[in-house]
Amino acid sequence: MIPNIAVIRIESEHFHCPTIPVPLFLLWIPVLLLSPLILLVLLVLWAVCLGFGYPFWRAIGTCWKILCALPGTDVRVHADGNHITVRIL
């Protein structure tokens, strides 16, 4: 299952932002608009896979598995008194 939503929280010593939900399914709109460019990237990936002798569909499958493994990811960044948390649901 691909990720549906990301929750972002930004905190600092002087500033506290409420939790911001970001609907990731809306990213499919730019993907559809950029589909000619994505097709060109896939053709280049196919040529690279062919040159190195790696199966193209295996590379596509690996990228899809990485995308599907994103739900449950929790990234926390702490620097100079600022805290940023991104959770992918």
N, C-alpha and C positions, 0 to 999 in steps of 0.2 A: 504494500500500500504506500503510495507516495504521500509526503507530508502535506497537511492541509492548512496548518496555521502555525505561526511563530509568535511567541510572546516576548516582548522586549521590555526590560526595566532598566532605567538609568538613574543612578544615585550618585550624589557627590556631597561634600561637606556643606555646601550652601544651596544645593538644588536637589529637589526630589521630584521626579517625573512619575506620573501614574503609569501603570502597566499599559503597554501599547500592543494590542493584538494586530498582527499583520496577516491577512488572508493570503496564503501562498497560492491558492487555486487561481487567483487573479493573474499570476505570472504566466498562465497559459495564453493569455491574450497577446503579450509581446512575442511569445514563442510562435504563435500562428502568423503574426505579422512579419517575423524574421525568418520564416520557413525557407525562403530561397537561399539565404545565407547559411542556414543550418544544413541544407542539402549540399551546398558547396563544401562545408566543413566535413560532412560525412563522406563525400567523395575523396577528399584529401586523406581522411582517416583510413578509408579503404585502400588507397594507394600506399600509405605507410605500412599498413598491416600486410599488404601483398609483398612489399619490399623486404620486410623483416620476417616473413613466413609465419605470421601469427593469424589465426582464423578471425576474419572480420566479425562474424556473428558472436564469437566468444568475447570480443572487445565490447560490442554493443551490450551483451548480456551482463558483463562486469560493470559497465557504467549504470545500467538499470538497477543492478543489485545494490550499488552504492547509494543511488537515489532512494531506493526503497528502505534502506537501513537508516535514513536520517531521522525518522520519528523517534523521539526519546533522547535526542542529542541535547545536551545542556552545556552551554559555553559560558564561562564566567571570566571576566577580565577585570583585574584590579590594578590601577596605576595612579599614582599621585593623588590618592584620596578619592578617586572616582571608581565607581563600580558599575559595570555593565553586564547584564545577564540576558542571554538569548536562549530560549527553550523552544525546540521544534516539536510540535505535537502531531 
